[in-house]
Amino acid sequence: MSEERYEYAKRLYKRLGINTDEVLDKLGKVSISLHCWQGDDIAGFENGAVLSGGIAATGNYPGKARNPEELMADLDMALLQVPGRHKINLHAIYAIPDSPVERDKLLPEHFEKWVQFARDRGLGLDINPTLFSHQLAADGLTLSHPDENVRRFWIDHCKAMRHVGEYFGKELGRTCVNNVWIPDGYKDTPADRFGPRARLKASLDEIFSEQIDRKYLIDTVESKLFGIGVESYTVGSHEFYMNYAANNDVICLLDNGHFHPTEKVSDKIPSMLLFSEKVALHISRGVRWDSDHVVSFDDELKEIAKEIVCNNALNRVIIALDYFDASINRVAAWVIGMRNVQKALLYAMLTPHDKLKHAQDTGDFTRLLAMNEELKTYPFGDIWDYFCESRGVPVREDWYSQILDYEENVLSHR
């Protein structure tokens, strides 16, 4: 039935000049980085460290992963519901050493099990140094800390993770993205805003001083508006990282939960693309603040996808997810977010952007509005159903029954 509906939808979109077969081929090649930390509330494998640094996972839904084996099994179940071949995004705290290793001493060998996991499934791996939930980040400062010894620990940790990322790229044949995010800031109005940022700049300069082939590793830096305990001042602001990236051959990463609620990441993407080779995204859903809700197929997600697609930037925008919701089934949260990002990209690919741009450039705003409104009722869902069916994953809500079976037979026994 979905093939019959697809053929009808295909004919309708052809009238708009869109070849849906080509669209689905293109969508099938888009790789999204799935964040491992949704599966265990970003606890990691470091002796159950308590979350700190503005990080908080709310809820206590049963069945969270407690060890590498459970986390990998949950990732397997999630990816069975998602079309395509993607990547897994790791934090440093997900290293799997034989005995405890401090973060500044982590080596590629401590991630060998993840490389084997990814290789067996045709996946890629990304990495993030973990600059939170540690005794040396207890006061909310890391790379900008006034104590040189504290800064040295975190600098060495970030250096170590770049080598881990290079190892991922070489072993898996897919470029690894290494993303630096820090929790640094102050709860109340600071006496000195310049000094901490000067220290952060110096720390980053040392971290990125070693040249690593971009075939294997791409470095990104991620800003934040504020965090719990650092409400008045964030060292790594958007302005800081945007300028740092522009001057230091690294990539600026935009998390759509890390801005004022009236700001839209979708509006920032085309501006960044004018001046940057690449732009990186952490797609989340902030509700009033950076609350990391599961990604929804909402207007902003569709606008983000539109800006990527209509600017021919699928090979220039690096897409990853970043949220952690412990109030619902964690595996389902992965599936919902991944499928929604793919839906948004498909929706954008099924839009006749050239026709809409022409209407705008010729001042035909009546036609522009009329076309945009009519497109909303085109049979996009039939194209999505066929994409899922043709890629061997469940159609529509059928995936949820598999997650419920997994919950009953696996998660409920943890």
Secondary structure, 3 states (H helix, E strand, C coil): CHHHHHHHHHHHHHHCCCCHHHHHHHHHCCCCEEEHHHHCCCCCCCCCCCCCCCCCCCCCCCCCCCCHHHHHHHHHHHHCCCCCCCEEEEEHHHCCCCCCCCHHHCCHHHHHHHHHHHHHHCCEEEEECCCCCCHHHCCCCCCCCCCHHHHHHHHHHHHHHHHHHHHHHHHHCCCEEEEECCCCEECCCCCCCHHHHHHHHHHHHHHCCCCCCCCCEEEEEECCCCECCECCEECCCHHHHHHHHHHHCCEEEEECCCCCCCCCHHHHHHHHHHHCCCEEEEECECCCCCCCECCCCCHHHHHHHHHHHHCCCCCCEEEEECCCCCCCCHHHHHHHHHHHHHHHHHHHHCCCHHHHHHHHHCCCHHHHHHHHHHHCCCCHHHHHHHHHHHCCCCCCCHHHHHHHHHHHHCHHHC
